[in-house]
């Protein structure tokens, strides 16, 4: 139980929320952004003498909060706290002008660090032997803070990709691009509660709540969680996908025009999936959640979008010769596909900032990633340069915009003949809404170099090397021996050949790796 050590606590919610860009979310609940200070006025019941009786604070979030996990921070004025040597995300407090310590009237500024986990916090204060709950607040990502990993420098872009509640999503075909208006509604009533609930019911949280909350300091982690939670394939996600009629028991995907009705319905029916969504609906809903949490994002449409199911960067189409059974394939090409780009640093890929910036995240359930139906974040810069060996899901994303389409004729003797190759079909007119206007911005050049140019050839050479290395890693051998010690054993390794076939060059380069015949005697 808390004892009252204060007569008055003024959280200055309206002023703080205005300064933190969260006033549209709430005027009554304190919602702040990490790395940015907020003000609190406290009237203590006794005089404040920091040399005799320091004022100490504790900020906690999640279950079993811990300094080592960054989910508990102890700090004070003066700050004489004995912390764990491995304490993370330490908050700080300062005494501001206008304070009158002899009367206990204090104007304080409190700053959550730029790497603190986002979410709900309890902030308590202790003076002498009394402790009180100062605030129940929410901390969000901060694209205005240069120390935050979602920092975005341009104010016009921040207004577009974080604060704009209205958007445009492109559909149709590459030859006839159409658009729809979308109401993201990230600042609608209860959106904060809904989005935090989404984080709390994700499978990682249910498996280990303490570690999940700790990892919410990282937009890479949070974006993967949200990507998985927007679809309902392997969790209690928001939307159930359906790509053909009938749409009984739900809403036809084309009838949705905004995210809030979907998220509100999901929340009200006990976190059961809402029926139904398709790619643009999944992306629109995820955009709303990410903007609410403070991660800059935009909706992107790719025309002639490939779905490569086996990571060979090729869309295989099979045609059966006369009398031959049709060969099935999971590869496909969609007339368009919609995903999300989120803005963040990728320190997990290097400290030089090479892969910072826009990252592809796709909440439409297509393939599993680390056991869950999510995709990304995949660095757009990495995709442009064909670096498909980087996290997360880079081969799949690369194929969506730059796969080759190969038509094969399946012969009766089991062989397949390449009858047609198309290197230009995939990835056309990649589009998003322009900053500050309702015009279409073509960002195809951000994903792929011009066909046939020197840069594209360099990318293809790099991909060839990556595929060869991957193939060699996958050549594995398991040995089993029968008989006891002292018996004679013979091991025979049959020659095997791994072939890698790359189609973007006229000579159609082939590489072969051979393991010769070897006999071992034991």
Buried (B, 14 or more C-beta within 10 A) or exposed (E): EEEEBBEEBEBBBEEBBEBBBBBBBBEEBBBBBBBBBBBBBBBBBEEBEEEEBBBBBBBBBBEEBBBEBBBBBBBBBEBEBEBEEEBBBBBBBEBBEEBEBEEBBBBBEBBBBBBBBBBBBBBBBBBBEBBBEBBEBBBBBBBBBEEBBBBBEEEEBBEBBBBBBEBBBBBBEBEEBEBBEBBBBBBBEEBBEBBBBBBBBBBBBEEEBBBBBBBBBBBBBBBBBBBBBBBBBBBBBBBBBBEEEEBEEBBEBEEBEBBBBBBBBBBEEEBBBBBBBBBBBBBBBBBBBBBBBBBBBBBBBBBBBBBBBEBBBBBBBBBBEEEBEEEEEEBEBBEBBBBBBBBBBBBBBEEEEBBBBBBBBBBBBBBBBEEBBBBBBBBBBBBBBBBBBBBBBBBBBBBBBBBBBBBBBBEEEEEBEEEEEBBEBBBBBBBBBBBEEEEBBEBBEBBBBEEEEEEBEEBBBBBBEBBBEBBEEEEEEEEEEEEEEEEEEEEEEEEEEBEBEBBBEEEEBEBEEEEEEEEEEE
